[in-house]
C-alpha cells in the first residue's frame, strides 16, 4: 500500500486545483443534515469537534483535501469488497454426535460439525470445529451422506471422501445425490481392505438442518 491515489489523473486534478479553481455554493440545510447523519459526527470531550451547522463555509483548501480523502476511502472500500468475496453460503449445518449404543467406541471423545455450503451452484460439506481421533494404522476416516427411511434407518448412502483427522477440510457433494434426501452426515473408520462399502464403524453422525 502507498499514500498515492488509485487514479493518477484524479490525483493530478486535485493537486492542480487552487483556491481559485473552486467556486463554493451554499447548499441547503438538508444536504448538511444528510452529511452529518452519514458521517455520524458527535461531540467528543477529548477532542475539539466543530459541528457542521456552526461553520458551513469551510476554507476551500480544507474542502479539497476532505473531498480527496473521501474519494480515496470510497475507492479503497470498493476494491476491498470486489476482492474479498464471501467464499460461499452456509445453507444447512449439522452437529455430529457420538452415540455409545450404536457407534464405535473410538468416537467417544470425538466431536465436530458439518456445514453444507453452496458456492456458485457447487455444494460442499465442510467439517468444522472438529476433534477427530486417529483411526489407526491401515485405516482412514471417511465421510458419508445417508438417506434415512421413514423409521430413521439407513435406506441408502454415498461416500464423499476421506478426511485427515487433523485437518478434515471440505468435500464435494456428488451432483447425483440431493442433500435434501441425503441429509445425515456420518464419519466412519474404514480399513484399507479394498472394500468400498461402509464398515459399520461410525464414530460421529448428525442430520443437516436448514440455517
N, C-alpha and C positions, 0 to 999 in steps of 0.2 A: 504494500500500500504506500502511496505517496500523498503529498498535500496538494497535488495539482488537480485541476478539474478533469472529469472524464472526457469532456469535449474541448479540444484546443481552441476551436473557433469561438465557443461560448466564453472561454477564459479570456481570450483576446478582446472580445466585445466588451466584457465587463471591466477589463483593465483600462480600456480606452475611454470609457465613459467618465467625463469630468463633471463638475458641478453644473456646468452649463449644458450638459448633454441630456439632462432630465428635467422635464417640466412637471412639477408636482401639482396634483389637483386634490382638493379636499374631498374625500369620499364621504358618503352618507353614514350616519351613525350605525346602521345595521351592518355595514361592512366591518367596522371596528368591533362590534359586538360578536360577529362571527369569528374574527381572528382571535379574540380573547377566548372564546369557547373552544376553538380548535387547539390553541397552544396550552390552555389550562393555566394561564398566568395567575399567581396568587401572591399575597403579601407574605414575606418571609422575614422573621425577626432578625435573622443572621445576615441578611443581605439588603442592599438598598435597591428596591424594585419600584420603578415608576409605572403606575397604572396607565394603560393606553389612553383612557379617557382624558387624563390630565395633561398629556403632551402629545397631541396627534401629529403636529408638524415637526417630525424629527429631522436632524440635519441630513442633507442629501447623501453625503458620503456614508453615513451610517445605514441609510436605506439601501444603498447599492450593495454594501457588504452583507447586510441581512438577506437581501434577495439572492446574492451569490451563495451564501451558506445554505439557504433553503433549497436552492436548486441542487446543490451537491448532495444534501441529505435525501432528497426525493430520488435522485438518480441512484444513490447507494442502496436505498431500501428496495427500489425496483430490481436492481441487479441481484440483490440477495434473494428476493422472492423467486426470481427466474431460475436461479441456480440451485436453490435448496431442495425443492420438491418434497413430497410428504412420504415417499417410499412405500406407498400402498395404504389401503384402508383395512383395518381390522373389522370384519363383519360378523364374526362369531368367536367365542372363546370357550375353553373347557378347563376345569380343574381336574388334573389327573390324580386319582387317589388310589391308595393301596387297600385291598380288601383281604384280610387274613384268612377268610374262608375259601375264597375262590382263586386267589392269586399266589404267585410263587413267593416264598419267604425272602428271597433276595431283595424284594421290593419293600420290605418292612420299614426301612429308613429312607426310602426314596420319596421324592416329591417333584412336582413340576406342573406346568400349564401348557396349553396349546392354543394358539391363535390361528383362525382361518383368515387369511389375508388376500384381498383382491387388488391386483395391480395391473391396470390396462387389460382387464379381462382374464388375466392369468391368476389361478388360485394356488396358494401355498399353505402348508401347515408349518407354523413357526413354533418350535418347542422353546418355552420361555421359563425363566425363574426355576430352572431345573437343578436338582441334585440327584444325579443318577449313579447307580452302582456300576463298578466294572464287572462285566459278565463272566470273566474268567478266560483262561486260555482256550482257544479253539471255539469261541462263541462271540456273537455280536448282539447289540441291541437293535431291534427292528421296530419300525413304526407302521401301524396298520390303521385303516379306516374300516369300521364294521357297520354293516346294515343289520340292525336287530329286527326280529319278528315281533308280532303283537305281544308276545309274552316276555320280551326282553332278551331272548336267546339269540345266538349268532345265526342269522339267516345267510349271510354272505360276508366276505371281507376281501380287502385288497391291500397288498403291501405298497407303501410309498417310499420305502428306502431304509437303509441302515444309518445309525447316528453314532457319533463319538460321544461317550458319556461326559467328557469334559467340555465339549462344545457341540451340542446337538444341532443347532442351526435351523435351517429351513429346508422343507421338502416339497416337491411339486405334487399337486393333486392330479391324478390322471383325468383327462377331459371326459373319459367314458364313465366316470363314477361321480355322480352328483352328491356333494356333501349334504344336501337336504335329505338324502336317503342313507348315505354312508356317513353318519354323523357322530359315531362313537370312536374316539381316538384311543388306541391301545399301543403300549410299548411292551415288547416281549423279548425274552432271551432266546436266541436262535443259534443252535450249534452249526458249525461249518461242515455239514454232512452231505451236502448236495441235495437235500430235500427242501423244496421251495415252499412247502406248506407250513402253516403256523404250528409251532412246537407245543402249544398249550401251556407254556410257562410265561404268562403275562405278569408284569410287575406293577404296572400302573394303567388306569383306564378311566375315561370320563367322557360324557356327552358334550358336544358343542351346543351352545345356546346363543341366540342372537344378541348382539350388543344393543 
